[in-house]
Amino acid sequence: QVQLVESGGGLVRPGGSLRLSCTVSRSNASIDRMGWYRQHPGKQRELVATVTTSGITQYAHSAKGRFTISANANAVYLQMNNLEPEDTAVYYCNAELRWGKAGSEYWGQGIQVTVSS
């Protein structure tokens, strides 16, 4: 079974910080890539940041310099600093898992981040 569980969201003032965590429960799968996506109301889901097993990171332009993604064997984190109201969205954890040559993509249920004074 595969489970992605997010935590760390909530309400924060502009300029504040949050740290999102996503624990990945899996059987014997290898993790190729993990990341965070977000979805604003009425908008398409968009990439925020990803990290590969080799440590290669990718950030949305709006996240560069403010957000930092990191990961260990069973979790991925997103440190979000200097948050802005535009960061308000539902954030989703994503993992690309592989069993040998077969791979699949999995999503968490999403966690709300609200930036407001």
Secondary structure, 3 states (H helix, E strand, C coil): CCEEEEECCEEECCCCCEEEEEEEECCCCEEEEEEEEEECCCCCCEEEEEEECCCCEEECCCCCCCEEEEECCCEEEEEECCCCHHHCEEEEEEEEEEECCEEEEEECCCEEEEECC
